[in-house]
Amino acid sequence: MAASGSTEETPLPLVLTRFQLSEEYGFLLPDPLTELPEPYGPWMEIAHDLPQLITSHRLRSEVQKMPQLSTRHLRGREELHLAHLVLSFITMGYLWQEGEEGTVKVLPQNLAVPFWEVSQALGLPPILSHTDFVLANWRRKNPNRPLEIENLDTIISLPGGESLRGFILVTLLVEKAAVPGIKAIVQAIRAILQLDEETLHKALQELAEAIGDMSKALKRMHDYVDPAVFYAVIRIFLSGWKDNPAMPDGLIYEGVSDEPMAYSGGSAAQSTVLHAFDELLGIRHSEESTAFLHRMRDYMPPPHRAFVEEIHRAPSLKQHVLSSGDARLRTAFNQCVSALAEFRSYHITIVTKYITVAAAKAKARRAELGDRAGPSVEKPPSALEAKGTGGSHIFSFLKSVRDTTREGMISA
């Protein structure tokens, strides 16, 4: 069981393939596998039936009956990523099947041991992360048609129906929109090294345009995701067992460690894209935000993390633009920073709608129904009212990061 690819030091200039990045898909796993080899049928069977097993409260009993499978038959990065996706979704369903008041303290050995082994092979933590949820969880309905939402579906799902599908796939389209920006990073660093101002100017224009396209893609969230379903049904399954009052002691991975371990839940801060843009543009966030963002890098595939670190080590774009005294470069640089700040502002708008407003509506509905609010009325997780699924205090974090992005502009 070995993942392909390495992240050993090689000198600049950057080459995308060194970091398991694709010219066409960026950080997305290109055309992920949708089925594991024959020995892993028991995992796939449960994974494909997760929404029904969770809503009928049968998942935990099905997992208890699952055979403990060896991971030694898994070959190459694609099979490992699909195994991690499958085991992470089963784990989240197992943990949160009964809501935040019915959590368990132990992940059973037949799930915990293979999940740990696959995680170790990929350099990922044993929990659902952005890599599983989005980057490795997509397939084309028609292989000859383009990457458009109508032609896309998820590989593995959880409760939430069409809203969950929309949430995953719109996020995927944001990642896809970023691809020209990722390529522009490589061009920009190369241009700085070669003192090629014309290429640098063009790369910055392409970066600003890509960030604008990411904002356009994010706006499609309104068309595909119902805020009530996101807040009351989907969100808990992205929650981790670090900084979560519902699981204050973390989780014991049976057969791996007798001590509980704590991991953060899925978070947009685990997407490598914005980390890469911040490093290129020299954006410096507050100490607290930086600490959280750097912790989120542990949830990225190691080659993606290495890409961000390599950008950090490259010559400073901001210093280059300042010392060049070139007004065109300064304008192009500021357009990139402005587009990034606007993207972050729009993310705050989305979070307000899908969390703050949705929380108020859910509370009002339960209050209105009072004693008539039976078990069929979803009880949203109170532990997540002010926090993101990654464990951050969501609004203070998002606003701080947006404001420090704006401060990255070069004044005239």
C-alpha positions as a printed Julia matrix, in Angstrom:
412×3 Matrix{Float64}:
   0.0    0.0     0.0
   1.89   3.02   -1.22
   0.86   6.46   -2.44
   2.63   7.68   -5.51
   4.36  11.06   -5.71
   7.01  12.68   -3.59
   7.59  16.11   -2.14
  11.37  16.18   -1.83
  13.14  19.49   -2.25
  13.86  20.56   -5.81
  14.75  24.07   -6.86
  12.46  26.65   -8.38
  10.89  27.28  -10.85
   7.68  25.56   -9.82
   6.31  22.67  -11.86
   2.7   21.68  -11.09
   3.14  17.92  -11.59
   5.75  17.83   -8.82
   2.97  18.68   -6.38
   0.29  16.3    -7.73
  -1.37  19.26   -9.41
  -2.93  19.12  -12.84
  -2.95  21.71  -15.63
  -6.62  20.9   -16.23
  -7.98  20.2   -12.73
  -5.69  22.08  -10.32
  -6.07  20.6    -6.83
  -8.97  18.34   -7.86
  -8.14  14.66   -8.17
  -8.37  14.08  -11.95
 -11.27  11.71  -12.79
 -11.36   9.9    -9.41
 -12.01   6.16   -9.2
 -15.59   5.3    -8.27
 -15.14   1.65   -7.22
 -12.56  -0.14   -5.08
 -11.17  -3.59   -5.97
 -13.17  -6.71   -5.11
 -11.97  -7.35   -1.52
 -13.45  -3.99   -0.44
 -17.06  -4.74   -1.42
 -18.29  -4.55    2.22
 -17.03  -0.93    2.52
 -18.54   0.12   -0.83
 -21.89  -1.51   -0.03
 -22.26   0.5     3.18
 -20.87   3.69    1.62
 -23.35   3.64   -1.28
 -26.27   3.24    1.17
 -25.16   5.82    3.76
 -28.07   8.32    3.58
 -30.65   5.54    4.12
 -28.6    3.75    6.79
 -28.12   6.98    8.76
 -31.69   8.24    8.56
 -33.05   4.79    9.53
 -30.52   4.65   12.43
 -29.04   1.38   11.11
 -25.51   2.48   10.19
 -23.89   1.7    13.54
 -25.25  -1.84   13.6
 -24.14  -2.39    9.97
 -20.62  -1.15   10.8
 -20.46  -3.52   13.78
 -21.08  -6.42   11.36
 -18.47  -5.21    8.83
 -15.43  -7.49    8.43
 -12.03  -6.01    9.32
 -10.29  -5.71    5.95
  -6.58  -5.42    5.31
  -5.48  -2.34    3.37
  -2.61  -4.16    1.68
  -4.58  -4.75   -1.53
  -4.91  -1.0    -2.16
  -2.61   0.16   -4.95
  -1.64   3.69   -5.9
  -2.96   7.12   -5.03
  -6.38   6.82   -6.69
  -7.38   3.67   -4.79
  -6.08   5.14   -1.52
  -8.05   8.37   -2.06
 -11.27   6.46   -2.74
 -10.69   4.28    0.34
 -10.11   7.42    2.44
 -13.26   9.02    1.01
 -15.36   5.92    1.74
 -14.02   5.36    5.27
 -14.26   9.06    6.19
 -17.92   9.26    5.12
 -18.74   6.03    7.01
 -16.93   7.43   10.08
 -18.87  10.73   10.03
 -22.16   8.86    9.64
 -21.23   6.49   12.48
 -20.29   9.36   14.81
 -23.23  11.65   14.13
 -26.03   9.14   13.36
 -27.87  10.09   16.56
 -27.03  13.81   16.49
 -24.77  15.68   18.86
 -26.45  14.24   21.95
 -25.88  10.63   20.87
 -22.16  10.58   20.08
 -19.88   7.64   20.78
 -16.46   7.69   22.41
 -14.93   4.83   20.38
 -14.61   4.18   16.67
 -14.69   0.37   16.31
 -11.51  -1.4    15.29
 -12.85  -2.77   11.97
 -13.33   0.86   10.83
 -10.61   2.64   12.85
  -7.6    0.48   11.87
  -8.02   0.54    8.06
  -8.97   4.25    8.18
  -5.79   4.98   10.15
  -3.62   2.94    7.76
  -5.01   4.6     4.63
  -4.62   8.02    6.28
  -0.98   7.29    7.12
  -0.29   6.22    3.52
  -1.76   9.46    2.14
  -0.41  11.77    4.84
  -3.98  12.83    5.69
  -5.72  12.8     9.09
  -8.29  10.06    9.85
 -11.34  12.3     9.47
 -13.41  13.7     6.61
 -11.56  16.68    5.11
 -11.99  18.99    2.1
  -9.85  16.54    0.1
 -12.41  13.74    0.61
 -15.57  15.82    0.56
 -14.81  17.75   -2.64
 -11.49  17.08   -4.38
 -11.88  13.28   -4.63
 -15.69  13.0    -4.55
 -16.87  13.7    -8.09
 -17.67  11.92  -11.31
 -18.99  12.87  -14.71
 -22.38  11.41  -15.62
 -21.34  11.46  -19.28
 -17.55  11.08  -19.63
 -17.59  12.96  -22.94
 -19.41  16.01  -21.58
 -17.74  18.93  -19.77
 -17.32  19.63  -16.07
 -20.69  21.36  -15.58
 -22.97  20.86  -12.6
 -25.67  19.16  -14.7
 -23.11  16.57  -15.85
 -21.62  15.97  -12.38
 -22.47  13.83   -9.41
 -20.84  12.84   -6.13
 -19.37   9.37   -5.61
 -20.38   9.0    -1.94
 -23.16  10.91   -0.17
 -24.67  11.6     3.25
 -28.13  12.82    4.3
 -29.09  16.1     2.63
 -30.2   14.93   -0.82
 -29.95  17.48   -3.61
 -28.71  20.22   -1.25
 -25.72  18.1    -0.22
 -24.98  17.28   -3.86
 -25.21  21.0    -4.7
 -22.98  22.01   -1.79
 -20.23  19.6    -2.81
 -20.44  20.3    -6.55
 -20.62  24.11   -6.3
 -17.53  23.97   -4.07
 -15.91  21.77   -6.72
 -16.72  24.36   -9.39
 -15.04  27.04   -7.24
 -11.92  24.83   -7.18
 -12.15  24.36  -10.96
 -12.5   28.12  -11.53
  -9.25  28.59   -9.58
  -7.17  26.51  -12.04
  -6.05  29.42  -14.3
  -5.06  31.26  -11.11
  -2.91  28.33   -9.97
  -1.16  28.31  -13.35
  -0.75  32.1   -13.08
   1.13  31.64   -9.78
   3.71  29.49  -11.57
   3.99  32.03  -14.41
   4.32  34.96  -11.97
   7.14  33.37   -9.95
   8.97  32.39  -13.13
   8.56  35.95  -14.46
   9.99  37.46  -11.25
  13.03  35.18  -11.49
  13.53  36.1   -15.14
  12.75  39.83  -14.59
  10.08  39.53  -17.3
   7.62  42.33  -16.43
   5.35  41.71  -19.42
   4.74  38.05  -18.49
   4.31  39.05  -14.83
   1.67  41.64  -15.73
  -0.24  39.09  -17.81
  -0.03  36.48  -15.01
  -1.46  38.95  -12.47
  -4.34  39.82  -14.8
  -5.08  36.1   -15.2
  -4.97  35.6   -11.43
  -7.42  38.46  -10.79
  -9.78  37.07  -13.43
  -9.63  33.55  -11.94
 -10.47  34.86   -8.44
 -13.42  36.75   -9.96
 -14.58  33.52  -11.62
 -14.36  31.74   -8.25
 -16.76  34.34   -6.8
 -19.16  33.75   -9.71
 -19.03  30.0    -9.12
 -19.67  30.48   -5.38
 -22.84  32.49   -6.15
 -24.39  29.32   -7.57
 -24.71  28.03   -4.0
 -28.05  29.91   -3.81
 -29.45  27.89   -6.73
 -28.49  24.46   -5.44
 -28.43  24.48   -1.63
 -31.4   24.99    0.7
 -30.18  26.88    3.83
 -32.56  24.97    6.14
 -31.28  21.6     4.89
 -27.66  22.73    5.06
 -28.0   24.02    8.61
 -30.19  21.32   10.16
 -29.15  18.2     8.22
 -25.79  18.51    6.44
 -23.64  20.55    8.76
 -23.28  18.14   11.66
 -21.7   15.51    9.37
 -18.82  17.92    8.67
 -18.14  18.38   12.41
 -14.95  17.13   13.98
 -13.92  16.14   17.48
 -11.56  18.98   18.27
 -12.89  22.2    19.88
 -16.39  20.65   19.76
 -18.35  20.68   23.04
 -20.39  17.7    21.79
 -17.2   15.57   21.88
 -14.95  17.3    24.42
 -12.64  14.31   24.9
 -12.05  13.52   21.22
 -12.4   10.0    19.82
 -10.65   6.7    20.56
  -9.59   4.89   17.4
  -9.86   1.3    18.68
  -6.87  -0.84   17.79
  -4.82   2.29   16.99
  -4.51   4.09   20.33
  -5.99   3.75   23.81
  -5.9    7.53   24.15
  -8.57   9.65   22.44
  -7.46  11.79   19.48
  -8.91  15.13   18.39
  -9.28  16.27   14.76
 -10.98  19.3    13.23
 -13.96  18.87   10.95
 -14.17  19.76    7.27
 -13.62  23.44    6.52
 -13.19  25.7     3.5
  -9.93  26.74    5.19
  -8.58  23.31    4.18
  -8.75  24.29    0.5
  -5.17  24.87   -0.68
  -6.21  27.48   -3.26
  -6.59  30.49   -0.96
  -3.44  29.57    1.0
  -1.51  29.62   -2.29
  -2.97  33.0    -3.31
  -2.22  34.49    0.14
   1.41  33.34   -0.05
   1.92  34.74   -3.55
   0.35  38.11   -2.71
   2.14  38.35    0.64
  -1.11  38.62    2.63
  -0.38  38.52    6.37
  -3.25  37.56    8.67
  -3.57  38.09   12.43
  -1.69  35.77   14.75
  -4.84  33.87   15.73
  -6.1   33.47   12.14
  -2.64  32.44   10.93
  -2.41  29.77   13.65
  -5.78  28.31   12.59
  -4.95  28.47    8.86
  -1.59  26.79    9.41
  -3.29  24.04   11.41
  -5.69  23.51    8.5
  -2.68  22.79    6.25
  -2.28  19.51    8.14
  -5.57  18.46    6.48
  -4.21  18.9     2.95
  -2.42  16.19    0.95
   1.31  16.69    1.69
   2.2   17.58   -1.94
  -0.41  20.39   -1.92
   0.95  21.7     1.39
   4.46  21.57   -0.13
   3.24  23.7    -3.06
   2.12  26.45   -0.64
   5.42  26.25    1.23
   7.36  26.53   -2.03
   5.46  29.72   -2.95
   6.31  31.07    0.51
  10.02  30.45   -0.2
   9.9   32.13   -3.62
  11.04  35.76   -4.09
   8.44  38.23   -2.78
   6.02  39.37   -5.48
   5.0   42.4    -3.43
   8.6   43.55   -2.95
   9.25  43.04   -6.65
   6.24  45.16   -7.63
   7.19  47.88   -5.12
  10.82  48.06   -6.23
   9.91  48.0    -9.93
   8.04  51.31   -9.58
   5.84  50.05  -12.45
   2.34  51.55  -12.15
   0.83  48.85  -14.39
   2.2   46.08  -12.17
   0.98  47.85   -9.04
  -2.54  48.17  -10.51
  -2.59  44.5   -11.56
  -1.31  43.42   -8.12
  -4.0   45.48   -6.37
  -6.69  44.0    -8.62
  -5.67  40.54   -7.4
  -5.81  41.6    -3.75
  -9.15  43.36   -4.29
 -10.64  40.29   -6.04
  -9.47  38.09   -3.15
 -11.01  40.44   -0.56
 -14.27  40.45   -2.55
 -14.29  36.65   -2.67
 -13.86  36.56    1.11
 -16.62  39.15    1.56
 -18.94  37.04   -0.53
 -18.05  33.96    1.52
 -19.21  35.92    4.6
 -22.51  36.64    2.81
 -22.97  32.92    2.14
 -22.12  31.94    5.72
 -24.57  34.56    7.05
 -27.38  33.09    4.96
 -26.59  29.42    5.55
 -25.69  29.61    9.23
 -26.82  32.78   11.05
 -30.15  33.32    9.29
 -30.8   29.57    9.03
 -30.08  29.17   12.78
 -32.54  31.91   13.68
 -35.24  30.36   11.46
 -34.64  26.88   12.9
 -34.94  28.23   16.46
 -38.1   30.15   15.61
 -39.66  27.05   14.06
 -38.94  24.9    17.1
 -40.28  27.61   19.42
 -43.44  27.93   17.33
 -44.06  24.17   17.38
 -43.13  23.88   21.06
 -44.13  20.48   22.43
 -45.41  19.48   18.99
 -41.82  19.5    17.68
 -41.42  15.76   17.55
 -38.32  13.86   16.5
 -39.17  14.5    12.84
 -38.27  18.18   13.31
 -34.49  18.25   12.87
 -32.66  19.61   15.9
 -29.65  21.56   14.63
 -26.35  21.09   16.46
 -26.11  23.82   19.1
 -22.33  23.31   19.37
 -22.01  24.8    15.88
 -24.09  27.96   16.3
 -21.09  30.29   16.51
 -18.34  28.03   15.26
 -17.32  26.7    11.9
 -17.14  22.94   11.35
 -13.34  23.32   11.47
 -13.66  24.68   15.03
 -12.99  28.39   14.38
 -15.18  31.2    15.73
 -16.55  31.65   12.3
 -17.5   35.31   11.87
 -14.62  36.88   13.76
 -12.27  34.6    11.76
 -13.8   35.31    8.34
 -14.01  39.07    8.9
 -10.46  39.24   10.24
  -9.12  37.32    7.22
 -11.11  39.52    4.8
  -9.87  42.73    6.47
  -6.22  41.67    6.53
  -6.53  40.74    2.84
  -7.68  44.3     2.06
  -4.69  45.64    4.0
  -2.43  43.83    1.52
  -3.06  46.48   -1.15
  -0.11  48.6    -2.29
  -0.99  52.25   -1.76
  -0.19  54.71   -4.52
